[in-house]
Amino acid sequence: MADDVAAYAQPTPRLLYVHDDLTGELGGREAADPTAARLARELLAAVATEPERVRVLTLDEQLDRVIAQGDHPPFAVAIGIDAAGRRVAQALHARTGWFPCVRSIGLTREEDGRGGYRLASPDGRGPAGQLRDLTAVGPVAVVDDTVFSGLTMRAVIEALPAPARARVHAFCLRGVAESIATVAALCPITAGVTAPGRRLEDVSFINASGLVRRIAIRRAGRAPLAFFDRPEWIRAWFPSSHSRVLALCRELNARLEPPPS
């Protein structure tokens, strides 16, 4: 663990965006587990104690920002990158009708253990193998929730068969401006929230669910971690409230991911 922390140390960003994907999930089952819903509310309040530096984003406001940038006729197919991209495509379609056909591609970014990252597919085929049979006639959308480094989005676009790559449009809810620009060099892209500045030092994005679920930090050949498993990261992101944030993360994780009996 110490080696991982050293290789992937996190600075305190000047601006940290926290996507709230806990309120909807736990609020929807509040009757069954009111304690978890309460803890989620307390966690989001704790992370937002520095509003000049930490901004909590809701799904609705990000969808609104994407939609406000212009209408689109229905795409022949929307490729949702992993589960998050599929959910974004479905949420946008529910409001706009843009994506009547959503196809998922399994692709995640994982730590290589040496301070870098690599792309991994659950079935080992990679993006080109998963997209080889794409024969849709008409415009193609590639959809993800976040463009942080741009590595995943670019890999999917570059893996598209040539006819599809010529008519692709990318969509994301949020991203770092410099990374979005690298995607824009390949195809048009519509982003809900675009943040300028250097990744990590100036701006970072995290999901609230990643604070408490062991899904956020993917590692090659090793079990995934939640952000609270690296308390140094929590201290860097939330210097004035890290003790409270850590305590709430651990308590909520115990309810959401209890150890096997």
N, C-alpha and C positions, 0 to 999 in steps of 0.2 A: 504493500500500500504506500509506503514512504517513497519508493521509487516512482510510482505513478504520480503522486502529488508533486514531486520535484519536476518530472517531465512535463506535466500539464498544469503548472501553476497558473492561477487566475489573478490578474490585477484587479484593483477596484475601478470599474469603468466610470467614466464621467456620466454616462447615462445607461441605465439598465431597464430593459423592457421585460415585464413578466406577463406572459399570456395566461389569462385566467381560464384554464380548462377544468377547474375543480368545482366551481360554483354550480354550473349546470349539471354535472355528473352527480354530485352529492346532494344538491338541492332536490333533484328528481327522486331521490330515495330517502329523503329526510324523515319520512314517517317511519321507515324501517330502521334507520340509524341516525337519530337526531344528534347524537354526540359527534359523529364524523362530520356532519354538516356544520355543526358549531365550530369544531376545530378548524375546518377549512376556512370559515369566515375569519376566525382569529388569526390564522396564518397569513391570509391575504392582507389583513390590517397590519400585521407585524412587518411584513416586507415593504409596506408602503409608508413607513414612518419618516422617510426622507423624500417627500414628493418632488422636490427639485431635482432629484437624481434617479429615483426609481418610479417608473410609470407602469401601472397595471392596465393591460389591454384586454378588452372584452372581444369575444368572437363577433358580436353584432357590429361593433364600430369598425372592425377590420373588413368585414364583408361589405359594409356600406361604402367604405373608401374604394374598394375594388370596383364595385358596381358603378359608383359615381364617375368613373373614368371613361365610360362609354359602353354602349350596348354591342352585342355580338350576335350574329345568327348562330343557330345551333351548330356545334362542332360534330364532325363525323364520329370522333372518339376523343375522350379525355383520358389521359394516362395519369392516374394518381400515384405519386411516388410513395410507396409503403402505405400503411394504414392512415397516417396523418394526411397525406395528399388525397387519398380517397375520400376521407371525411370532408375536407375542404371542397373538393369537387362536388360532392353531394349537397353540401350546404349552399354553395353558389347556385347549383342547378335548381334547388327548391325555390329560390328567389327569382331566378332569371330564365330558366329553361335552356341554358347554354349547353349543358352536358347530358344529353339523354342517354348516352352510352359511356359508362365509366369503366375503365379497365385498370386494374392495379398492377404495379410492378414492385417486386420485393427488392428493396435496395436500402441499405443503411450505411452510415459512416461510423467506423469503429476505430478506437485507438490501436495503434500498432505496437505500443509499449516502448517506443523510442522517441516519443515526443511528436510523432506525426500521426496521420490518419490514413485509412484505406477504406475502400468500398467493399461491402460484403452483401451477398445475396443468400437467402435461406437455402435455396436449392443449388447454389454454386454456379448457376448459369451466367450470371452477370447481366447487365442491361442489354447487350447485343443479343445474347441468346434468348432472352425473354421477349424481345421485340422483333425477332427475325420474321415472324409470321404476320406482322402487321400489314394488312392489305386495305385498310380503310381508304375510301375514295372521298376526298373532301378535306376540310381543315382539321388539324389535329391540335389538341391542347395538351400541355404538360403542366401538371398542377402539384404544388407542394405547399406546406404551411409556412416554412421559413427558408430564405436563402441567406445563409450566414457566410460560409466560405464560397458557396456556389459550386462546390465539387460535385455534389449529387445531381443537381439540376443540369449542369453542363454534360455530365456523363450520359444522362438519359437522352438529351437532345442530340448529342453526337452519335449515339447508338441507333437512332431512328434510321430506317431505310431511306435512301435518298429522296424518293418521291414525297414521303411524309415530312422529311426535314425541310423541304422547300416550302411547306405551308403550315408550319407549326407556330403556335403562340403560347407563351409561358404565362402562368399565373401563380402568385403567392400572396399570402396575407401580410407578410412582413419580411424585411431583409435589410442588410447593410448596403449602402449605396454603391460602394466600390465593387461588391460582389454582384449586385444586380447589373452593374455595367458590364461585367464579363459575360453574363448571360445575354444581355442586350446586343452584344457583338455577334451572337449566333442567331437570334430571332427576336421579334417583339416580345416584351414582357410587361405585364400589368401587376404592380405591387400595391398592396393596401397602405402599409406604413414603410417608408423608406428613410433610413437613418444614416446621416453622413458621419464620417469619421473612421478612425482605424478600429478594426475588429479588436475586441477585448479591452484595449486601453481606453478608447473613446466610447464605444457602444457595444453592448451585448444583448442577446435575447435568450430567455429561458422560458420553459413551460412550468407552470405551477405544479402540474402533476409530476414532473421530473424531480421536484423537491422531495416528494414523499414516496414515489413508486420506483422500484428498481428497473427502470426502463430507459433512464436518461443517458447513462454513460455506458456505451457499448465497447467491449474490449475483446480483441482477437483471442479466441481460445479460452476465454474466462467469463465468469458470470457477470451480467450487467450490474450496475450500481445505480442508486439514487444519488442525487446531489448531496443529501445529508451524510452519505457515507464518506464524503470528503469535507469534513468540517472546515478545513482551511478555505475552501471555496465559499462556504457560507459566510465566514468571517470577512472575506474580501468583498463579497457582494453587499452584505448588510452589516457594515461595521458598527452601527449604533444599536442594532437590535439582534445581533447574531445569536446570542444565548437564548432568547425567546424563540427565534425562528427555529433553531436546532431542536429545542425541546418540543415544539409543536410538530415539527416534521417527524420526529421519532414516535410521538404519541399517535399521530395520524397513521403513520406507516403500520404500527402495531395493529390498528383496526382494519386497514385495507389489505395488508399482506401478512396476516398472522402466520407464525411458524407452523409447519405441519405438526399435527398431534402425534 
